[in-house]
Amino acid sequence: MKTIDLSKGKHSVAELLALAKSDTVLIHSSSGDDFLLEQADEFDREVAALGRSDKFMSFLEKRSKETGDLPIGKVREKRG
């Protein structure tokens, strides 16, 4: 991981993006906040899209409330 402290010098966005192509960049701002910059892959983009989907989030909320547990005896009864 590469660390860049913005209070110790200026860095262009292009420079930070070039660094992030090969490694995660920890950016320490002059206000004391820290940020991570890294190249996104297809999985990252999919996670971001699903996180913004009201329909998908509603589905997850509904699924999380389901118990879904079946005692082994009930499974055996259903199988016969």
N, CA, C and O atoms as CSV, one atom per row, in Angstrom:
chain,resi,resn,atom,element,x,y,z
A,1,MET,N,N,0.854,-1.177,0.000
A,1,MET,CA,C,0.000,0.000,0.000
A,1,MET,C,C,0.894,1.231,0.000
A,1,MET,O,O,1.845,1.328,0.776
A,2,LYS,N,N,0.578,2.150,-0.866
A,2,LYS,CA,C,1.296,3.417,-0.969
A,2,LYS,C,C,0.538,4.457,-0.149
A,2,LYS,O,O,-0.686,4.545,-0.244
A,3,THR,N,N,1.251,5.241,0.651
A,3,THR,CA,C,0.628,6.292,1.456
A,3,THR,C,C,1.024,7.656,0.907
A,3,THR,O,O,2.202,7.929,0.676
A,4,ILE,N,N,0.036,8.497,0.705
A,4,ILE,CA,C,0.261,9.864,0.232
A,4,ILE,C,C,-0.299,10.812,1.287
A,4,ILE,O,O,-1.472,10.727,1.650
A,5,ASP,N,N,0.543,11.709,1.774
A,5,ASP,CA,C,0.118,12.706,2.759
A,5,ASP,C,C,-0.029,14.043,2.036
A,5,ASP,O,O,0.962,14.670,1.665
A,6,LEU,N,N,-1.261,14.466,1.843
A,6,LEU,CA,C,-1.515,15.695,1.091
A,6,LEU,C,C,-1.062,16.953,1.828
A,6,LEU,O,O,-0.929,18.011,1.213
A,7,SER,N,N,-0.824,16.854,3.135
A,7,SER,CA,C,-0.341,18.024,3.869
A,7,SER,C,C,1.147,18.267,3.604
A,7,SER,O,O,1.669,19.331,3.937
A,8,LYS,N,N,1.827,17.289,3.008
A,8,LYS,CA,C,3.267,17.414,2.743
A,8,LYS,C,C,3.583,17.701,1.278
A,8,LYS,O,O,4.750,17.804,0.902
A,9,GLY,N,N,2.566,17.828,0.465
A,9,GLY,CA,C,2.819,18.129,-0.944
A,9,GLY,C,C,1.571,17.945,-1.770
A,9,GLY,O,O,0.624,17.270,-1.366
A,10,LYS,N,N,1.590,18.566,-2.945
A,10,LYS,CA,C,0.437,18.472,-3.838
A,10,LYS,C,C,0.634,17.308,-4.802
A,10,LYS,O,O,1.743,17.030,-5.259
A,11,HIS,N,N,-0.468,16.643,-5.093
A,11,HIS,CA,C,-0.462,15.542,-6.055
A,11,HIS,C,C,-1.676,15.710,-6.956
A,11,HIS,O,O,-2.774,16.008,-6.487
A,12,SER,N,N,-1.470,15.518,-8.233
A,12,SER,CA,C,-2.593,15.641,-9.165
A,12,SER,C,C,-3.460,14.391,-9.090
A,12,SER,O,O,-3.017,13.329,-8.651
A,13,VAL,N,N,-4.694,14.541,-9.525
A,13,VAL,CA,C,-5.600,13.391,-9.588
A,13,VAL,C,C,-5.014,12.345,-10.529
A,13,VAL,O,O,-5.082,11.148,-10.250
A,14,ALA,N,N,-4.441,12.794,-11.639
A,14,ALA,CA,C,-3.842,11.861,-12.602
A,14,ALA,C,C,-2.722,11.049,-11.948
A,14,ALA,O,O,-2.599,9.849,-12.195
A,15,GLU,N,N,-1.917,11.695,-11.126
A,15,GLU,CA,C,-0.828,10.994,-10.433
A,15,GLU,C,C,-1.389,9.958,-9.452
A,15,GLU,O,O,-0.895,8.833,-9.388
A,16,LEU,N,N,-2.409,10.335,-8.695
A,16,LEU,CA,C,-3.013,9.406,-7.741
A,16,LEU,C,C,-3.645,8.219,-8.459
A,16,LEU,O,O,-3.536,7.082,-7.999
A,17,LEU,N,N,-4.309,8.482,-9.589
A,17,LEU,CA,C,-4.918,7.392,-10.355
A,17,LEU,C,C,-3.857,6.463,-10.933
A,17,LEU,O,O,-4.049,5.247,-10.965
A,18,ALA,N,N,-2.753,7.019,-11.383
A,18,ALA,CA,C,-1.665,6.191,-11.911
A,18,ALA,C,C,-1.106,5.285,-10.818
A,18,ALA,O,O,-0.814,4.116,-11.070
A,19,LEU,N,N,-0.957,5.811,-9.617
A,19,LEU,CA,C,-0.480,4.998,-8.494
A,19,LEU,C,C,-1.477,3.896,-8.156
A,19,LEU,O,O,-1.087,2.769,-7.848
A,20,ALA,N,N,-2.770,4.229,-8.215
A,20,ALA,CA,C,-3.819,3.270,-7.842
A,20,ALA,C,C,-3.961,2.146,-8.863
A,20,ALA,O,O,-4.570,1.120,-8.560
A,21,LYS,N,N,-3.416,2.313,-10.055
A,21,LYS,CA,C,-3.483,1.240,-11.058
A,21,LYS,C,C,-2.676,0.024,-10.622
A,21,LYS,O,O,-2.997,-1.104,-10.995
A,22,SER,N,N,-1.629,0.252,-9.833
A,22,SER,CA,C,-0.759,-0.857,-9.446
A,22,SER,C,C,-0.843,-1.231,-7.971
A,22,SER,O,O,-0.387,-2.306,-7.582
A,23,ASP,N,N,-1.419,-0.357,-7.144
A,23,ASP,CA,C,-1.458,-0.637,-5.704
A,23,ASP,C,C,-2.537,0.230,-5.056
A,23,ASP,O,O,-2.916,1.270,-5.595
A,24,THR,N,N,-3.021,-0.204,-3.904
A,24,THR,CA,C,-3.961,0.601,-3.134
A,24,THR,C,C,-3.223,1.825,-2.602
A,24,THR,O,O,-2.078,1.729,-2.160
A,25,VAL,N,N,-3.888,2.973,-2.650
A,25,VAL,CA,C,-3.283,4.221,-2.187
A,25,VAL,C,C,-4.068,4.727,-0.980
A,25,VAL,O,O,-5.279,4.933,-1.060
A,26,LEU,N,N,-3.372,4.923,0.134
A,26,LEU,CA,C,-3.956,5.539,1.326
A,26,LEU,C,C,-3.642,7.024,1.235
A,26,LEU,O,O,-2.479,7.427,1.230
A,27,ILE,N,N,-4.687,7.826,1.164
A,27,ILE,CA,C,-4.514,9.273,1.031
A,27,ILE,C,C,-4.867,9.916,2.361
A,27,ILE,O,O,-5.999,9.817,2.834
A,28,HIS,N,N,-3.880,10.578,2.957
A,28,HIS,CA,C,-4.082,11.279,4.230
A,28,HIS,C,C,-4.266,12.757,3.895
A,28,HIS,O,O,-3.347,13.410,3.401
A,29,SER,N,N,-5.466,13.276,4.170
A,29,SER,CA,C,-5.760,14.668,3.811
A,29,SER,C,C,-5.195,15.630,4.850
A,29,SER,O,O,-4.854,15.235,5.965
A,30,SER,N,N,-5.104,16.888,4.463
A,30,SER,CA,C,-4.595,17.906,5.386
A,30,SER,C,C,-5.546,18.137,6.554
A,30,SER,O,O,-5.141,18.684,7.580
A,31,SER,N,N,-6.820,17.722,6.411
A,31,SER,CA,C,-7.785,17.861,7.509
A,31,SER,C,C,-7.716,16.679,8.479
A,31,SER,O,O,-8.385,16.679,9.512
A,32,GLY,N,N,-6.906,15.676,8.141
A,32,GLY,CA,C,-6.757,14.520,9.020
A,32,GLY,C,C,-7.584,13.312,8.615
A,32,GLY,O,O,-7.473,12.253,9.233
A,33,ASP,N,N,-8.407,13.455,7.592
A,33,ASP,CA,C,-9.209,12.326,7.113
A,33,ASP,C,C,-8.369,11.430,6.209
A,33,ASP,O,O,-7.479,11.899,5.500
A,34,ASP,N,N,-8.666,10.138,6.247
A,34,ASP,CA,C,-7.975,9.172,5.399
A,34,ASP,C,C,-8.939,8.591,4.376
A,34,ASP,O,O,-10.116,8.373,4.663
A,35,PHE,N,N,-8.420,8.344,3.179
A,35,PHE,CA,C,-9.206,7.774,2.088
A,35,PHE,C,C,-8.388,6.685,1.411
A,35,PHE,O,O,-7.163,6.770,1.328
A,36,LEU,N,N,-9.082,5.665,0.931
A,36,LEU,CA,C,-8.427,4.621,0.151
A,36,LEU,C,C,-8.816,4.784,-1.306
A,36,LEU,O,O,-9.978,5.032,-1.626
A,37,LEU,N,N,-7.843,4.644,-2.179
A,37,LEU,CA,C,-8.086,4.715,-3.613
A,37,LEU,C,C,-7.501,3.459,-4.235
A,37,LEU,O,O,-6.318,3.161,-4.070
A,38,GLU,N,N,-8.339,2.731,-4.946
A,38,GLU,CA,C,-7.854,1.549,-5.648
A,38,GLU,C,C,-8.674,1.327,-6.901
A,38,GLU,O,O,-9.806,1.796,-7.015
A,39,GLN,N,N,-8.089,0.610,-7.830
A,39,GLN,CA,C,-8.762,0.345,-9.092
A,39,GLN,C,C,-9.943,-0.587,-8.860
A,39,GLN,O,O,-9.817,-1.598,-8.170
A,40,ALA,N,N,-11.087,-0.245,-9.436
A,40,ALA,CA,C,-12.299,-1.056,-9.288
A,40,ALA,C,C,-12.316,-2.143,-10.352
A,40,ALA,O,O,-11.951,-1.911,-11.504
A,41,ASP,N,N,-12.749,-3.341,-9.945
A,41,ASP,CA,C,-12.931,-4.413,-10.920
A,41,ASP,C,C,-14.431,-4.616,-11.142
A,41,ASP,O,O,-15.252,-3.894,-10.576
A,42,GLU,N,N,-14.778,-5.589,-11.957
A,42,GLU,CA,C,-16.182,-5.829,-12.294
A,42,GLU,C,C,-17.009,-6.128,-11.041
A,42,GLU,O,O,-18.145,-5.670,-10.929
A,43,PHE,N,N,-16.447,-6.894,-10.099
A,43,PHE,CA,C,-17.157,-7.226,-8.865
A,43,PHE,C,C,-17.454,-5.960,-8.059
A,43,PHE,O,O,-18.560,-5.799,-7.544
A,44,ASP,N,N,-16.478,-5.069,-7.949
A,44,ASP,CA,C,-16.680,-3.812,-7.217
A,44,ASP,C,C,-17.809,-2.991,-7.826
A,44,ASP,O,O,-18.634,-2.424,-7.109
A,45,ARG,N,N,-17.839,-2.934,-9.157
A,45,ARG,CA,C,-18.888,-2.163,-9.836
A,45,ARG,C,C,-20.257,-2.799,-9.613
A,45,ARG,O,O,-21.252,-2.097,-9.437
A,46,GLU,N,N,-20.303,-4.141,-9.622
A,46,GLU,CA,C,-21.579,-4.834,-9.398
A,46,GLU,C,C,-22.082,-4.608,-7.974
A,46,GLU,O,O,-23.271,-4.369,-7.766
A,47,VAL,N,N,-21.186,-4.682,-7.001
A,47,VAL,CA,C,-21.559,-4.441,-5.602
A,47,VAL,C,C,-22.100,-3.022,-5.437
A,47,VAL,O,O,-23.106,-2.815,-4.758
A,48,ALA,N,N,-21.445,-2.058,-6.047
A,48,ALA,CA,C,-21.904,-0.668,-5.951
A,48,ALA,C,C,-23.285,-0.504,-6.578
A,48,ALA,O,O,-24.143,0.184,-6.024
A,49,ALA,N,N,-23.500,-1.133,-7.729
A,49,ALA,CA,C,-24.799,-1.029,-8.405
A,49,ALA,C,C,-25.897,-1.683,-7.577
A,49,ALA,O,O,-26.985,-1.124,-7.441
A,50,LEU,N,N,-25.624,-2.858,-7.026
A,50,LEU,CA,C,-26.633,-3.543,-6.213
A,50,LEU,C,C,-26.934,-2.770,-4.936
A,50,LEU,O,O,-28.076,-2.755,-4.476
A,51,GLY,N,N,-25.930,-2.136,-4.366
A,51,GLY,CA,C,-26.128,-1.342,-3.158
A,51,GLY,C,C,-27.031,-0.141,-3.378
A,51,GLY,O,O,-27.655,0.353,-2.439
A,52,ARG,N,N,-27.102,0.332,-4.621
A,52,ARG,CA,C,-27.972,1.472,-4.951
A,52,ARG,C,C,-29.351,1.026,-5.423
A,52,ARG,O,O,-30.207,1.867,-5.696
A,53,SER,N,N,-29.578,-0.275,-5.522
A,53,SER,CA,C,-30.845,-0.796,-6.037
A,53,SER,C,C,-31.853,-0.974,-4.905
A,53,SER,O,O,-31.675,-1.828,-4.036
A,54,ASP,N,N,-32.912,-0.165,-4.919
A,54,ASP,CA,C,-33.960,-0.286,-3.896
A,54,ASP,C,C,-34.610,-1.662,-3.952
A,54,ASP,O,O,-34.916,-2.252,-2.917
A,55,LYS,N,N,-34.819,-2.168,-5.159
A,55,LYS,CA,C,-35.454,-3.474,-5.330
A,55,LYS,C,C,-34.597,-4.580,-4.704
A,55,LYS,O,O,-35.119,-5.447,-4.004
A,56,PHE,N,N,-33.292,-4.549,-4.952
A,56,PHE,CA,C,-32.406,-5.575,-4.401
A,56,PHE,C,C,-32.296,-5.448,-2.882
A,56,PHE,O,O,-32.300,-6.457,-2.177
A,57,MET,N,N,-32.197,-4.224,-2.375
A,57,MET,CA,C,-32.089,-4.024,-0.928
A,57,MET,C,C,-33.366,-4.478,-0.232
A,57,MET,O,O,-33.307,-5.029,0.867
A,58,SER,N,N,-34.516,-4.256,-0.855
A,58,SER,CA,C,-35.787,-4.724,-0.310
A,58,SER,C,C,-35.815,-6.250,-0.271
A,58,SER,O,O,-36.262,-6.849,0.708
A,59,PHE,N,N,-35.332,-6.871,-1.347
A,59,PHE,CA,C,-35.240,-8.331,-1.402
A,59,PHE,C,C,-34.364,-8.859,-0.263
A,59,PHE,O,O,-34.743,-9.818,0.411
A,60,LEU,N,N,-33.210,-8.251,-0.044
A,60,LEU,CA,C,-32.311,-8.698,1.024
A,60,LEU,C,C,-32.948,-8.530,2.400
A,60,LEU,O,O,-32.807,-9.394,3.265
A,61,GLU,N,N,-33.647,-7.419,2.597
A,61,GLU,CA,C,-34.307,-7.190,3.885
A,61,GLU,C,C,-35.364,-8.258,4.142
A,61,GLU,O,O,-35.460,-8.794,5.246
A,62,LYS,N,N,-36.156,-8.562,3.116
A,62,LYS,CA,C,-37.194,-9.587,3.247
A,62,LYS,C,C,-36.558,-10.951,3.534
A,62,LYS,O,O,-37.024,-11.686,4.405
A,63,ARG,N,N,-35.496,-11.283,2.801
A,63,ARG,CA,C,-34.823,-12.577,2.987
A,63,ARG,C,C,-34.201,-12.700,4.380
A,63,ARG,O,O,-34.180,-13.788,4.956
A,64,SER,N,N,-33.705,-11.608,4.914
A,64,SER,CA,C,-33.052,-11.666,6.222
A,64,SER,C,C,-34.043,-11.945,7.346
A,64,SER,O,O,-33.648,-12.377,8.429
A,65,LYS,N,N,-35.331,-11.701,7.092
A,65,LYS,CA,C,-36.354,-11.941,8.112
A,65,LYS,C,C,-36.918,-13.352,8.046
A,65,LYS,O,O,-37.634,-13.779,8.951
A,66,GLU,N,N,-36.596,-14.081,6.973
A,66,GLU,CA,C,-37.082,-15.456,6.841
A,66,GLU,C,C,-36.295,-16.369,7.770
A,66,GLU,O,O,-35.079,-16.237,7.911
A,67,THR,N,N,-37.017,-17.307,8.409
A,67,THR,CA,C,-36.317,-18.247,9.279
A,67,THR,C,C,-35.673,-19.351,8.458
A,67,THR,O,O,-34.483,-19.624,8.613
A,68,GLY,N,N,-36.442,-19.985,7.589
A,68,GLY,CA,C,-35.897,-20.980,6.681
A,68,GLY,C,C,-35.401,-22.257,7.323
A,68,GLY,O,O,-34.890,-23.134,6.626
A,69,ASP,N,N,-35.534,-22.385,8.613
A,69,ASP,CA,C,-35.026,-23.576,9.295
A,69,ASP,C,C,-36.052,-24.695,9.261
A,69,ASP,O,O,-37.228,-24.479,9.556
A,70,LEU,N,N,-35.611,-25.872,8.906
A,70,LEU,CA,C,-36.446,-27.072,8.957
A,70,LEU,C,C,-35.721,-28.114,9.798
A,70,LEU,O,O,-34.573,-28.454,9.511
A,71,PRO,N,N,-36.376,-28.619,10.824
A,71,PRO,CA,C,-35.752,-29.690,11.597
A,71,PRO,C,C,-35.520,-30.908,10.695
A,71,PRO,O,O,-36.289,-31.147,9.765
A,72,ILE,N,N,-34.476,-31.663,10.969
A,72,ILE,CA,C,-34.127,-32.819,10.146
A,72,ILE,C,C,-35.274,-33.821,10.070
A,72,ILE,O,O,-35.441,-34.493,9.052
A,73,GLY,N,N,-36.060,-33.926,11.131
A,73,GLY,CA,C,-37.214,-34.833,11.126
A,73,GLY,C,C,-38.230,-34.444,10.067
A,73,GLY,O,O,-38.797,-35.310,9.400
A,74,LYS,N,N,-38.464,-33.149,9.907
A,74,LYS,CA,C,-39.409,-32.665,8.891
A,74,LYS,C,C,-38.873,-32.939,7.482
A,74,LYS,O,O,-39.636,-33.287,6.580
A,75,VAL,N,N,-37.587,-32.785,7.303
A,75,VAL,CA,C,-36.985,-33.068,5.997
A,75,VAL,C,C,-37.168,-34.538,5.658
A,75,VAL,O,O,-37.514,-34.887,4.529
A,76,ARG,N,N,-36.936,-35.390,6.636
A,76,ARG,CA,C,-37.091,-36.837,6.404
A,76,ARG,C,C,-38.542,-37.191,6.094
A,76,ARG,O,O,-38.807,-38.036,5.239
A,77,GLU,N,N,-39.488,-36.545,6.790
A,77,GLU,CA,C,-40.916,-36.786,6.531
A,77,GLU,C,C,-41.270,-36.410,5.096
A,77,GLU,O,O,-41.990,-37.142,4.416
A,78,LYS,N,N,-40.770,-35.283,4.647
A,78,LYS,CA,C,-41.079,-34.819,3.297
A,78,LYS,C,C,-40.457,-35.722,2.237
A,78,LYS,O,O,-41.026,-35.904,1.161
A,79,ARG,N,N,-39.296,-36.284,2.536
A,79,ARG,CA,C,-38.630,-37.175,1.576
A,79,ARG,C,C,-39.302,-38.539,1.515
A,79,ARG,O,O,-39.219,-39.241,0.507
A,80,GLY,N,N,-39.961,-38.900,2.590
A,80,GLY,CA,C,-40.687,-40.167,2.618
A,80,GLY,C,C,-39.910,-41.314,3.036
A,80,GLY,O,O,-40.433,-42.427,3.092
